[in-house]
Amino acid sequence: MAFNNIGHAFLPVNGVMRWGVYRGGGGDYGAQYVACHPENADAELIFRDHSKVREGGSGKWAYWMTVTNNGPNATWFSMQGGGYV
């Protein structure tokens, strides 16, 4: 099942950040592809280093990725993605 418009963050040109998401309150949704949706024109977001983490204290599952803004413009963005088919 796909997900869209999760969170809201800003990334300047050449900015890099690690960002994660809980699906359904931290449930295990199997393998998930996590990407980003730029809101500004002419902003290229590169996403990589996907991971799935089970948190020790809560037992929740989180899905993470690293995103880089390759420019030429800064942008706001949200997360999107879904399960492998």
C-alpha positions, -999 to 999 in steps of 0.1 A, spaced: 0 0 0 14 34 -10 17 64 13 20 101 4 25 135 20 41 123 52 57 151 71 71 184 58 107 194 57 130 220 40 163 212 24 187 239 9 208 232 -21 235 205 -13 217 199 20 216 163 34 194 149 60 183 115 74 146 111 78 123 84 90 86 75 91 64 52 112 37 35 92 4 29 110 18 39 144 49 18 140 36 -14 126 57 -38 105 47 -33 68 75 -55 54 99 -41 28 90 -5 21 104 20 -5 108 54 10 111 84 -13 105 122 -13 83 146 -31 98 180 -39 74 209 -38 95 235 -56 103 235 -93 139 227 -104 148 209 -72 163 174 -76 162 152 -45 183 121 -44 173 95 -18 194 66 -7 205 44 22 171 29 30 168 11 62 142 -6 85 147 -3 122 130 -20 151 132 3 181 142 -15 213 122 4 239 89 6 220 91 -23 196 79 0 168 92 -3 132 106 28 115 115 32 78 145 56 71 163 71 41 189 98 35 180 126 11 203 151 -6 191 182 -25 211 182 -58 197 217 -67 196 240 -84 168 252 -60 161 248 -24 128 230 -17 102 219 8 93 182 5 73 154 20 78 116 21 61 91 -1 66 54 -9 51 20 -4 56 -17 -4 76 -36 -30 54 -54 -56 
